[in-house]
Structure formats: structure tokens, C-alpha cells
Amino acid sequence: MTGPITVVGLGPAGLDRVAAPAVAVLTDEATAVLVRTLRHPAAAELAARREVATADDLYDTASGYDEVYGGIVARVLDMAAAGPVAYAVPGSAVVGERAAAMLRDEAAARGIPLTLHAGESFIDAALEALGVDPLADGLQVLDGRDLPDPLLLHLPTLISQVDTGLVLMDVRERLGRLLPDETAVTVLDSLGGSGQRVEETTLADLRPERAGDRVTLFLAVEAPGWPGLIRTNARLRRECPWDREQTHHTLAKHLLEEAYEVLDALEALPPEAPGGDPDYAGYTEVEEELGDLLLQVVFHATLAEEARAFGIEEVAEAIRRKLIRRHPHVFGDVDAATAERVVANWEALKQEEKQRESVLDGVSRSMPALARSHELQSRAAAVGFDWPSIDGVVAKVREELGELLDDLDDPARAAHELGDLLFSVVNLARHLAVDPEQAMRAAADRFDRRFRSVEAGGSLSGLTLEEMDRRWEAAKANERD
């Protein structure tokens, strides 16, 4: 008969911290034993008492951890074909042990009996050494080799598997994006044994030599990043006189101002960004302006939560669900091979969700006129109402210009025809894949620079138009040079 298989957690230190029933299995001469690694006190003690096999060689030869785990499972199953086998792992067999989980699944699929002695985890030993109550204080446990993105540090945090200097430096770099160099970090090493070390240091003093097979980092900080922003804004709302006075309406102008400042910062980046050489100075400005805009979003959500309408988490979850619904070509089985097809699907789904009578419903009248015209035209084009080529657009611009010139003597008609001309020019911009708002702002910036150059040539008082025009042309030439 194949097996049975017993999976044993060796705990954080020596065999003295392993439960007696598990020790009995490991020391039974009728049971073959495979230890994941000999670089562990209990495994080394066991190897001194009896013959054991090890999987250390797999770590030396495999191309990645997935190959290691698969190799371990295959090795245990091969050993089980000859009789009872125990697979022993550091710490707990149910904490960070993918091979143990894979082995349980494979044994169940093959009908091989499997018994589990979970054992004491490094988490238990760390909590004991630190005096942290995870129920009262909260706790999160992260893998140093695979830190999440975003990295949220709103709870006391254990970072495990900091086993190499490279991993430790990567952890320090990631933490350093959010925390100052003087942040307190506790280094836990060889927990539960006679060589246990619990050392206080700082983020800046984390050096590669502090890494090790049994090293875990611990930190408990004032929440930085996203959770910290939410908490800070909530406190300001309670304690700051200005923040307490704000309403959705008083904040509305700030939202618009911050959005335009973000736009200014984005337009200062190279046109190919994020491609090409990074403009780090430009991105520093973008980072700051995005933060100012994000504060406005959080502030409005804070006010909405006071009204018991929704909170910031509901805002994030609502847009997450919307993204999934609106991208069936990614999260479903809809085919959308081009960006144009994606936009058409998006508009159709949006119209269906909101039960709109027109594809133009929802385009805000408060948008800048050029941007609103562009959006209206894009909505119509998404359902096929568009010129088939740019030739028709150019002809329309010329037609509208002709009608404007015919009505210059009638102010009311001229205003009407000028609007039609501008609307047609927006359509031309759309067919050229040019944002008309950005193009118009760029033109205004050019005029601003050139006219200031004209002024820099001396007083304009008394100059003829021809003289000023010569300065203007010189400014254009200097700009080209």
C-alpha cells in the first residue's frame, strides 16, 4: 500500500518545541523522513538522531520556486510508494508552505492517506517575543520576496522570508518609498531557540548582512500612504476650523482648480511620456499635483460618509466593479481587438447601465466648450455617426468658413457661423487625434511667450503695428532656433 504521508511542522526552533506525537512520527524508524531543509535547528537535531533525506539540493539546481515545490511533491510521492513517509518543514506546515499544500491536494487526488501536524509558526514565536496581541492591535504578515502593491502599512506588520541580502534591500527600498529613514524596525532572528535575537534598528540601518534563513522584520507605524491620507483627512475634519466649515459646494472650486493644475503638470511632460527618457523633475510635479487632486476626492467622500451616503472604500469598489463590467474583452469572452472597438463597447454598456435615451446623455454642460464638443463628437462617432475620412471633415471646415465670411455684416449670424466653424475645427482635431483643449492651450502658451518677448524688446508705446510685427516675427524665429 502507498503511504501513508505525514506532514510535520518543525516549529521555529529545536525539537523541544515540537509536539510529542509529531516527534514520535519523525523518530519512527519504519517511517522515511524528508526534511525541506537542514538549515533549521529541529531538522539538524533530527538528522543527528536518524537518517533523513533533504530537499536542499532542489534549491541549488531548480530555476525557480515553482520548480522546487513541484520537485518536493514528486520526491515525497516517490518515497511514499515504498511505505510510510514524513515530510518535515520549518515552522508551521500551514503557514507559507506551498509544497505542503500541493502535497495535500495531490495525496487527496490519489487517495493516499495524509495526516497533518501543523506545528508552531514563526508568527506565534514573533508575537511572543514582541508582546503584540493581534486581536487587540491588528496584524498583517507579508512575504519579503513578494511584497504587495500597493503596500499598505496601516497595521503592525511582520515581513517574513527575508533570507538574502537582495531580498532585504528590496524590502528596505519599498518601505523607503513610504517611510522616513529613522523609522523603527525590529529584526527578529532564530526565534524560540537559545540563539534568539530581537534587535531594534532603523530603516536606514537595515544592511544586507542582517538577512538570514530565520529572519523576520517587524514594524508598527503611523499609517502612511492611502490609509494614512484617509485618517489624516478625517482628523482634520474633526479638529481643523477651516476643514469643519467645508461643504461639497465650497470645495467644488478647489476640485476644478486642482484638476487644471494636474493637467498643466501632465502637459509639461514630454509628449511620449511615459515612453522615452523619464523626466524626473516633471514627474515630481505630477506627483504633487495628483496628491492635491486626490485630497479633493477623499474630502468629498469624507463629507458623503458624514451624510451616511457612502465612504471612500465604496467609491473605490464601485469604480473597480465598473471597470470589470466595462471591459468584458478582458474579464469576459467579448472580442475587442482594437481601441476603437473597446470605446464602442464601453459606450454601449454605459448607455445600457444608465438606461440613457441618447448616447449623448451624461456629457456635462459645465465642461469647457472645446472639450464638450470633442466628447459629443466622440460619443456620436462611437456608434458610427462620423465622416468616413478626414477629407469630408476638411471640406466641412471650408464650408463653415465660407458661411462665416458671407455673414460678417450680421453679428448674430456671424456668431452662429463662428460657432459652427469652431465645432468643425474640433472635429478636424479629433480626426487628427489631437486634443483640441491641449492644442488651444499650447497655442495660448505660444502667444504668451512670444508677446512677452515682444514686450522685452522695449516699450510698445508709439510703435506702429508693422514695428511690433517685426518683433513678433523675431520672437518666432528665436523660438524655432
C-alpha positions in Angstrom: 0.0 0.0 0.0 1.2 3.5 -0.8 2.0 5.8 2.1 0.6 7.0 4.4 2.1 10.5 4.3 2.5 12.7 7.4 3.3 16.4 7.1 5.0 17.8 10.2 5.7 21.4 11.1 9.1 21.7 13.0 8.2 24.9 14.7 10.6 27.9 15.0 13.5 26.3 16.8 14.5 22.9 18.2 12.7 19.6 18.6 11.8 20.6 22.2 9.2 22.9 20.7 7.7 20.2 18.5 4.6 18.3 19.9 5.3 14.7 21.2 3.0 13.0 18.6 4.9 14.7 15.8 8.3 13.8 17.3 7.1 10.2 17.6 6.4 10.1 13.8 9.7 11.7 12.9 11.7 9.2 15.1 9.9 6.1 13.9 12.5 4.0 12.0 9.7 2.5 10.0 8.9 5.9 8.5 11.1 7.5 5.9 11.7 11.2 6.5 12.2 14.1 4.0 13.1 17.5 5.5 12.7 20.5 3.3 16.0 21.9 4.5 18.7 21.0 7.1 19.2 24.7 7.7 16.9 24.6 10.7 17.6 23.6 14.3 15.0 20.9 14.6 15.9 19.4 11.3 19.6 19.4 12.2 18.7 17.7 15.5 16.6 15.1 13.8 19.4 14.4 11.2 21.8 13.8 14.1 19.4 11.1 15.5 18.5 9.3 12.4 18.9 9.1 8.6 16.8 11.7 6.8 16.6 12.9 3.2 16.7 16.5 2.3 15.4 18.8 -0.5 18.2 21.3 -0.2 19.6 20.2 -3.5 16.4 21.3 -5.2 17.0 24.9 -4.1 20.5 24.7 -5.6 19.5 23.3 -9.0 15.9 24.5 -9.7 15.3 27.5 -11.9 12.6 28.9 -9.6 10.5 28.2 -6.5 7.6 26.6 -8.5 10.1 24.0 -9.8 11.4 23.5 -6.2 7.9 22.9 -4.9 7.0 20.5 -7.7 10.2 18.6 -7.1 9.5 18.3 -3.4 6.0 16.9 -4.0 7.3 14.4 -6.6 10.0 13.3 -4.2 7.6 12.7 -1.3 5.2 10.7 -3.5 8.1 8.6 -4.8 9.1 7.8 -1.2 5.5 7.1 -0.3 5.4 4.4 -2.9 7.7 2.4 -0.7 5.8 2.9 2.5 5.2 5.5 5.3 6.9 8.8 4.8 7.0 12.1 6.8 7.7 15.4 5.2 9.0 17.9 7.7 9.1 21.7 7.2 10.4 24.6 9.3 7.8 26.5 11.3 4.2 25.6 10.7 3.1 23.3 7.8 0.2 25.6 7.1 2.0 29.0 7.0 3.9 29.8 3.9 4.4 26.2 2.8 3.1 25.9 -0.7 4.7 22.5 -1.2 2.8 21.1 1.8 -0.5 22.5 0.4 0.3 21.0 -3.1 1.1 17.7 -1.4 -2.2 17.6 0.4 -4.1 18.2 -2.8 -2.1 15.6 -4.7 -2.5 13.0 -2.0 -6.2 13.6 -1.9 -6.4 13.1 -5.7 -4.5 9.8 -5.5 -6.4 8.5 -2.4 -3.2 8.5 -0.3 -3.9 8.9 3.5 -2.3 12.1 4.8 -2.0 13.3 8.3 -1.0 16.9 9.3 0.8 18.0 12.4 0.8 21.8 11.7 3.3 22.9 14.4 4.1 26.2 15.9 4.6 29.0 13.3 7.2 31.8 13.3 4.2 34.1 13.8 3.4 32.6 17.3 7.1 33.0 18.3 7.2 36.6 17.0 4.1 37.6 18.9 5.5 36.0 22.0 8.8 37.9 21.6 7.2 41.2 20.7 4.3 41.2 23.2 1.8 42.0 20.4 -1.8 40.9 20.7 -3.0 40.5 17.1 -6.7 40.8 18.1 -6.3 44.0 20.1 -3.6 45.6 17.9 -4.2 44.0 14.5 -1.6 42.3 12.4 -0.6 41.6 8.9 2.0 39.1 7.6 3.8 39.8 4.4 6.3 37.8 2.3 9.5 39.8 1.8 10.1 38.1 -1.5 6.7 39.2 -2.9 5.5 42.4 -1.2 2.1 43.5 -2.4 1.4 46.6 -4.5 0.0 48.8 -3.1 2.0 48.3 0.2 -0.4 49.2 3.0 1.2 49.6 6.4 -1.9 50.5 8.4 -1.4 47.6 10.8 1.5 46.2 12.8 3.4 44.3 10.2 5.6 41.2 10.1 7.7 40.7 7.0 9.0 37.2 6.7 11.4 35.2 4.4 14.0 38.0 4.5 16.5 35.3 3.7 19.0 37.1 1.4 20.7 40.4 1.3 19.0 41.1 -2.0 15.5 40.5 -0.5 16.4 42.7 2.4 17.5 45.6 0.2 14.4 45.3 -1.9 12.2 45.4 1.3 14.1 48.4 2.5 13.7 50.2 -0.8 9.9 49.5 -0.9 9.5 50.7 2.7 11.6 53.7 2.0 9.1 55.0 -0.6 6.6 55.5 2.3 8.6 55.8 5.5 11.4 58.1 6.7 14.9 56.7 7.3 14.6 56.9 11.0 11.5 54.6 11.2 12.0 52.0 13.9 12.3 48.4 12.7 12.7 45.3 14.8 14.8 42.5 13.4 13.8 39.0 14.7 16.2 36.1 14.2 16.3 32.5 15.3 13.0 32.8 17.3 12.3 30.3 20.0 15.8 29.0 20.4 18.8 29.7 22.5 20.2 32.0 19.8 17.1 34.1 19.6 17.8 37.8 18.7 15.4 40.7 18.9 17.2 43.9 17.8 15.8 47.4 17.4 17.2 49.3 14.4 16.1 51.9 11.9 15.1 51.6 8.3 18.3 53.3 7.2 20.4 50.8 9.1 19.0 47.7 7.6 22.0 46.2 5.9 22.3 43.0 3.7 24.2 41.2 6.5 21.1 41.3 8.7 19.3 38.8 6.3 19.0 35.1 7.1 17.0 32.0 6.8 15.1 32.7 10.0 14.9 36.5 9.9 11.6 38.4 10.2 11.2 42.1 10.3 8.5 43.9 12.4 7.3 47.5 12.3 4.3 49.3 13.7 4.0 52.9 12.3 1.5 55.7 11.9 -0.3 54.6 8.7 1.4 56.1 5.7 0.1 56.3 2.1 -3.6 55.7 1.3 -4.9 54.7 4.7 -2.9 57.5 6.3 -4.4 60.1 3.9 -7.9 58.9 4.8 -7.2 59.0 8.5 -5.5 62.4 8.3 -8.4 64.0 6.4 -10.9 62.6 8.9 -9.0 64.1 11.8 -8.7 67.4 10.1 -12.4 67.4 9.5 -12.9 66.9 13.2 -10.3 69.3 14.6 -9.4 72.0 12.0 -11.7 75.0 12.0 -11.3 75.5 8.2 -12.0 71.9 7.4 -15.0 71.7 9.6 -16.6 74.6 7.7 -16.4 73.0 4.3 -19.3 71.6 2.3 -19.4 69.9 -1.1 -20.3 73.3 -2.7 -17.5 75.2 -1.0 -15.0 72.6 -2.1 -16.2 72.4 -5.7 -13.9 75.2 -7.0 -10.9 73.6 -5.4 -11.6 70.3 -7.2 -11.7 72.2 -10.5 -8.5 74.2 -9.7 -6.6 71.1 -8.7 -7.7 69.2 -11.8 -6.4 72.0 -14.0 -3.1 72.1 -12.1 -2.7 68.3 -12.7 -3.4 69.0 -16.4 -0.7 71.7 -16.5 1.8 69.3 -14.9 0.9 66.5 -17.3 1.3 68.7 -20.4 4.7 69.8 -19.2 5.9 66.2 -19.6 7.4 65.1 -22.9 4.7 64.1 -25.4 5.9 60.5 -25.5 5.8 60.1 -21.7 5.9 57.5 -20.1 8.0 56.5 -23.1 11.4 57.9 -23.8 13.8 59.2 -21.2 11.9 59.8 -17.9 11.5 63.5 -16.9 12.0 63.0 -13.2 11.6 66.7 -12.4 8.4 66.8 -14.3 7.1 63.7 -12.6 7.9 65.2 -9.2 5.5 68.0 -10.1 2.9 65.5 -11.4 3.2 63.5 -8.2 2.5 66.6 -6.1 -0.5 67.8 -8.2 -2.0 64.3 -8.2 -1.8 64.3 -4.4 -3.7 67.6 -4.3 -6.4 66.3 -6.6 -6.6 63.0 -4.6 -7.2 65.0 -1.4 -10.3 66.6 -3.0 -11.7 63.1 -3.9 -11.0 61.9 -0.3 -12.5 65.1 1.2 -15.8 64.8 -0.7 -16.0 61.1 0.3 -15.4 62.1 3.9 -18.4 64.5 3.7 -20.5 61.9 2.0 -19.7 59.5 4.8 -20.9 62.1 7.3 -24.2 62.1 5.4 -24.2 58.2 5.6 -24.3 58.1 1.8 -21.0 56.3 1.0 -17.4 56.3 2.0 -14.1 56.2 0.1 -14.0 52.4 0.1 -17.4 52.2 -1.6 -16.1 54.8 -4.2 -13.1 52.6 -4.9 -15.1 49.4 -5.0 -17.8 50.9 -7.3 -15.2 52.0 -9.9 -13.4 48.6 -9.6 -16.7 46.8 -10.5 -17.4 49.3 -13.2 -14.0 48.7 -14.8 -14.7 44.9 -14.8 -18.2 45.4 -16.3 -17.0 47.8 -19.0 -14.1 45.5 -20.0 -15.8 42.2 -21.0 -13.0 41.7 -23.5 -10.6 41.4 -20.6 -12.7 39.9 -17.8 -15.2 38.0 -20.1 -15.4 36.5 -23.5 -16.2 39.5 -25.7 -13.9 40.2 -28.6 -12.4 43.7 -28.9 -9.2 43.7 -30.9 -8.9 47.4 -31.4 -9.1 50.5 -29.2 -12.0 51.8 -31.3 -14.0 48.6 -30.6 -13.2 49.0 -26.9 -14.6 52.5 -26.9 -17.7 51.4 -28.8 -18.4 48.6 -26.3 -17.8 51.0 -23.4 -20.4 53.5 -24.7 -22.9 50.8 -25.4 -22.6 49.3 -22.0 -22.7 52.7 -20.3 -25.9 53.6 -22.2 -27.5 50.2 -21.2 -26.4 50.5 -17.5 -27.7 54.1 -17.1 -30.8 53.5 -19.2 -30.0 56.5 -21.3 -32.2 57.5 -24.2 -29.2 59.0 -26.1 -25.5 58.2 -26.3 -25.0 61.9 -25.7 -26.7 61.8 -22.2 -24.2 62.4 -19.4 -21.9 64.8 -21.3 -21.6 67.7 -18.8 -22.7 71.1 -19.9 -20.2 72.6 -17.5 -17.2 71.2 -19.4 -15.1 73.7 -21.4 -16.7 74.2 -24.8 -13.9 72.6 -26.8 -13.8 69.6 -24.6 -17.6 69.2 -24.6 -17.7 69.4 -28.4 -14.9 66.8 -28.6 -16.8 64.4 -26.2 -20.1 64.9 -28.0 -18.5 64.1 -31.4 -16.6 61.1 -29.9 -19.9 59.7 -28.5 -21.6 60.0 -31.9 -18.6 58.5 -33.7 -18.6 55.5 -31.4 -22.0 54.5 -32.9 -20.9 55.2 -36.5 -22.1 58.8 -36.9 -18.8 60.2 -38.3 -17.1 61.2 -41.5 -15.5 58.2 -43.2 -12.3 60.1 -43.9 -10.6 63.3 -43.0 -11.4 64.7 -46.5 -15.0 65.2 -45.5 -14.0 67.0 -42.3 -11.7 69.4 -44.2 -14.4 70.1 -46.7 -16.8 70.9 -43.8 -14.3 73.3 -42.2 -14.0 75.2 -45.5 -17.8 75.2 -45.9 -18.3 76.7 -42.5 -15.6 79.3 -43.0 -17.3 80.3 -46.3 -20.6 80.7 -44.5 -19.0 82.8 -41.7 -17.4 85.1 -44.3 -20.7 85.6 -46.0 -22.3 86.8 -42.8 -19.7 89.1 -41.4 -22.1 92.0 -41.6 -24.7 90.3 -39.4 -23.3 90.0 -35.9 -25.9 87.4 -34.8 -25.4 85.2 -37.9 -21.6 85.7 -37.6 -21.7 84.4 -34.0 -23.7 81.4 -35.1 -21.5 80.6 -38.1 -18.3 81.1 -36.0 -19.7 78.5 -33.5 -20.2 76.1 -36.4 -16.7 76.7 -37.7 -15.2 76.1 -34.3 -17.2 72.9 -33.9 -16.0 71.7 -37.3 -12.4 72.5 -36.3 -12.8 70.4 -33.2 -14.0 67.6 -35.4 -10.8 68.0 -37.5 -8.7 67.8 -34.4 -10.4 64.6 -33.4 -9.7 63.1 -36.8 -6.1 64.2 -36.4 -6.0 62.5 -32.9 -5.3 65.9 -31.4 -6.9 67.0 -28.2 -8.4 70.4 -29.1 -8.2 71.7 -25.5 -4.5 70.9 -25.3 -3.9 72.3 -28.8 -5.6 75.5 -27.8 -3.7 75.8 -24.5 -0.5 75.2 -26.4 -1.4 78.0 -28.8 -2.2 80.3 -26.0 1.1 79.5 -24.3 3.0 80.2 -27.5 1.2 83.6 -27.8 2.1 84.3 -24.2 5.8 83.6 -24.7 6.1 85.5 -28.0 4.2 88.6 -26.8 6.3 88.8 -23.7 9.3 88.6 -26.0 7.9 91.5 -28.0 7.5 93.5 -24.8 11.0 92.6 -23.7 12.4 94.5 -26.8 11.3 97.8 -25.2 8.2 99.8 -24.6 5.4 99.3 -27.1 4.2 102.8 -26.7 4.4 104.7 -30.0 5.3 101.6 -32.1 3.4 101.0 -35.3 1.8 97.7 -35.9 4.5 96.9 -38.5 7.2 97.5 -35.9 5.5 95.3 -33.4 5.0 92.7 -36.1 8.8 92.7 -36.8 9.4 92.0 -33.1 6.8 89.2 -33.2 8.5 87.5 -36.2 11.8 87.8 -34.5 10.3 86.1 -31.4 9.0 83.3 -33.6 12.4 82.9 -35.3 14.2 82.7 -31.9 11.7 80.1 -30.7 12.3 78.0 -33.8 16.1 78.3 -33.3 
